Amino acid sequence: MNSIEIIVLNFSEIRRRNIKLWEAIPSKYLNWQPDKDAFSIIEMIRHVLEGEHLYHKIIENKGDLGNYKSPWKQLEYTDLKNELKQSEKYRAQFLEMVKSLKQSDLESTTIERKEINQSRKLGDYLNRIAYHEAVHTGQMLSYLRTLRIEIPKIWD
Protein backbone atom coordinates (compact mmCIF):
# COMPACT_ATOMS: atom_id res chain seq x y z
CA MET A 1 0.00 0.00 0.00
CA ASN A 2 1.14 3.51 -0.69
CA SER A 3 0.54 6.52 1.57
CA ILE A 4 -2.62 7.62 -0.22
CA GLU A 5 -4.15 4.14 0.03
CA ILE A 6 -3.33 4.02 3.74
CA ILE A 7 -4.92 7.42 4.32
CA VAL A 8 -8.09 6.35 2.47
CA LEU A 9 -8.18 3.09 4.43
CA ASN A 10 -7.87 5.05 7.68
CA PHE A 11 -10.76 7.36 6.74
CA SER A 12 -12.86 4.37 5.67
CA GLU A 13 -12.19 2.39 8.83
CA ILE A 14 -12.93 5.31 11.14
CA ARG A 15 -16.23 5.97 9.36
CA ARG A 16 -17.19 2.27 9.24
CA ARG A 17 -16.67 1.99 12.98
CA ASN A 18 -18.55 5.23 13.63
CA ILE A 19 -21.55 4.07 11.63
CA LYS A 20 -21.55 0.82 13.58
CA LEU A 21 -21.48 2.87 16.79
CA TRP A 22 -24.15 5.34 15.65
CA GLU A 23 -26.48 2.56 14.51
CA ALA A 24 -26.42 1.11 18.03
CA ILE A 25 -27.97 4.26 19.48
CA PRO A 26 -31.73 3.99 20.04
CA SER A 27 -33.48 6.87 18.26
CA LYS A 28 -35.08 8.03 21.52
CA TYR A 29 -31.61 9.21 22.63
CA LEU A 30 -30.67 11.24 19.54
CA ASN A 31 -31.46 14.55 21.24
CA TRP A 32 -29.75 13.63 24.51
CA GLN A 33 -26.81 15.74 25.61
CA PRO A 34 -24.80 15.51 28.83
CA ASP A 35 -25.27 19.22 29.55
CA LYS A 36 -26.75 22.29 27.88
CA ASP A 37 -23.43 23.34 26.31
CA ALA A 38 -22.57 19.96 24.79
CA PHE A 39 -23.54 18.55 21.42
CA SER A 40 -26.60 16.32 21.46
CA ILE A 41 -25.99 12.91 19.91
CA ILE A 42 -27.54 13.88 16.58
CA GLU A 43 -25.67 17.21 16.58
CA MET A 44 -22.38 15.41 17.08
CA ILE A 45 -23.11 13.00 14.24
CA ARG A 46 -23.87 15.92 11.93
CA HIS A 47 -20.80 17.79 13.18
CA VAL A 48 -18.61 14.86 12.11
CA LEU A 49 -20.30 14.50 8.71
CA GLU A 50 -20.43 18.22 8.01
CA GLY A 51 -16.91 18.72 9.34
CA GLU A 52 -15.49 16.41 6.70
CA HIS A 53 -17.14 18.52 3.98
CA LEU A 54 -15.75 21.69 5.56
CA TYR A 55 -12.25 20.19 5.68
CA HIS A 56 -12.59 19.15 2.05
CA LYS A 57 -13.38 22.75 1.08
CA ILE A 58 -10.44 23.97 3.16
CA ILE A 59 -8.14 21.61 1.24
CA GLU A 60 -9.59 22.59 -2.15
CA ASN A 61 -8.95 26.24 -1.34
CA LYS A 62 -5.55 25.62 0.29
CA GLY A 63 -6.88 26.99 3.58
CA ASP A 64 -9.13 29.85 2.50
CA LEU A 65 -12.80 29.20 3.20
CA GLY A 66 -13.95 32.41 1.54
CA ASN A 67 -17.75 32.57 1.68
CA TYR A 68 -18.31 28.89 2.51
CA LYS A 69 -21.96 27.92 2.80
CA SER A 70 -22.72 24.61 4.46
CA PRO A 71 -25.17 22.33 2.62
CA TRP A 72 -26.47 21.37 6.07
CA LYS A 73 -27.27 24.92 7.21
CA GLN A 74 -31.02 24.88 6.53
CA LEU A 75 -31.62 21.19 7.32
CA GLU A 76 -33.46 20.08 10.41
CA TYR A 77 -32.05 17.27 12.50
CA THR A 78 -34.04 14.11 11.91
CA ASP A 79 -32.38 10.72 12.24
CA LEU A 80 -29.19 8.84 11.44
CA LYS A 81 -30.45 7.52 8.11
CA ASN A 82 -31.16 11.03 6.81
CA GLU A 83 -27.88 12.42 8.14
CA LEU A 84 -25.93 9.68 6.36
CA LYS A 85 -27.97 10.15 3.17
CA GLN A 86 -27.25 13.90 3.20
CA SER A 87 -23.53 13.27 3.54
CA GLU A 88 -23.22 10.47 0.94
CA LYS A 89 -22.25 12.53 -2.11
CA TYR A 90 -19.94 14.78 -0.09
CA ARG A 91 -18.21 11.76 1.40
CA ALA A 92 -17.72 10.28 -2.08
CA GLN A 93 -16.32 13.58 -3.38
CA PHE A 94 -13.94 13.84 -0.42
CA LEU A 95 -12.60 10.31 -0.85
CA GLU A 96 -12.22 10.81 -4.61
CA MET A 97 -10.22 13.96 -3.95
CA VAL A 98 -7.93 12.07 -1.57
CA LYS A 99 -7.55 9.18 -4.04
CA SER A 100 -6.62 11.65 -6.79
CA LEU A 101 -3.65 12.99 -4.82
CA LYS A 102 -0.10 12.13 -5.69
CA GLN A 103 2.37 11.10 -3.03
CA SER A 104 4.29 14.32 -3.65
CA ASP A 105 1.15 16.39 -2.90
CA LEU A 106 1.28 15.27 0.73
CA GLU A 107 4.54 17.18 1.23
CA SER A 108 4.41 19.88 -1.46
CA THR A 109 0.91 21.22 -0.74
CA THR A 110 0.52 23.53 2.22
CA ILE A 111 -2.80 24.37 3.87
CA GLU A 112 -2.65 27.92 5.23
CA ARG A 113 -5.42 28.82 7.70
CA LYS A 114 -4.57 32.45 8.33
CA GLU A 115 -7.62 33.05 10.57
CA ILE A 116 -6.23 30.58 13.11
CA ASN A 117 -2.54 31.09 12.31
CA GLN A 118 -2.12 27.50 11.10
CA SER A 119 0.15 26.18 8.38
CA ARG A 120 0.28 22.43 7.71
CA LYS A 121 1.48 20.13 4.98
CA LEU A 122 -1.42 18.33 3.28
CA GLY A 123 -0.39 14.92 4.65
CA ASP A 124 -0.43 16.33 8.18
CA TYR A 125 -3.76 18.05 7.55
CA LEU A 126 -5.40 14.86 6.29
CA ASN A 127 -4.31 13.08 9.46
CA ARG A 128 -5.84 15.88 11.53
CA ILE A 129 -9.16 15.32 9.75
CA ALA A 130 -9.09 11.63 10.68
CA TYR A 131 -8.12 12.55 14.24
CA HIS A 132 -11.10 14.93 14.49
CA GLU A 133 -13.55 12.16 13.67
CA ALA A 134 -11.77 9.68 15.93
CA VAL A 135 -11.94 12.09 18.89
CA HIS A 136 -15.69 12.35 18.42
CA THR A 137 -15.90 8.55 18.34
CA GLY A 138 -14.42 8.51 21.82
CA GLN A 139 -16.75 11.26 22.92
CA MET A 140 -19.75 9.30 21.62
CA LEU A 141 -18.57 6.18 23.43
CA SER A 142 -18.58 8.21 26.63
CA TYR A 143 -22.15 9.37 25.92
CA LEU A 144 -23.28 5.78 25.43
CA ARG A 145 -21.59 4.64 28.64
CA THR A 146 -23.28 7.48 30.52
CA LEU A 147 -26.65 6.39 29.10
CA ARG A 148 -25.82 2.74 29.83
CA ILE A 149 -26.39 1.82 26.20
CA GLU A 150 -24.63 -1.35 25.14
CA ILE A 151 -21.46 -0.55 23.20
CA PRO A 152 -21.19 -2.37 19.87
CA LYS A 153 -17.95 -4.16 19.07
CA ILE A 154 -16.23 -1.53 16.96
CA TRP A 155 -12.72 -2.84 17.67
CA ASP A 156 -12.93 -5.78 15.27
TAQUI-V494064 format. One record per pair of residues at least 24 apart in sequence whose C-alpha atoms are under 8 Angstrom apart, sorted by sequence separation. I is the first residue (numbers start at 1). J is the second residue. D is the distance in whole Angstrom. If there is no record, write none. Layout:
# TAQUI-V494064
I/J/D
I/J/D
This chain:
# TAQUI-V494064
43/77/8
49/83/8
42/77/7
45/80/8
49/84/8
42/79/7
46/83/7
50/87/7
53/90/6
42/80/7
45/83/8
49/87/6
53/91/7
56/94/6
52/91/8
53/94/7
52/94/8
62/109/8
62/110/7
63/111/5
64/112/7
30/79/8
62/111/5
63/112/5
64/113/6
62/112/6
63/113/5
64/114/8
63/114/8
27/79/7
59/111/7
58/111/8
23/80/7
22/80/7
59/122/8
55/129/7
52/129/7
48/132/8
48/133/6
8/95/7
48/136/7
8/98/7
8/99/7
44/136/7
4/98/7
5/99/7
4/99/6
4/101/7
4/102/8
4/103/7
41/140/7
3/103/7
41/143/8
34/143/7
33/143/8
14/130/7
7/126/8
11/130/6
14/133/7
18/137/6
25/144/8
7/127/8
10/130/7
14/134/7
21/141/8
25/149/7
24/150/8
24/151/7
24/152/7
21/151/7
21/152/6
20/152/7
21/154/7
20/154/7
18/154/8
17/154/5
17/155/8
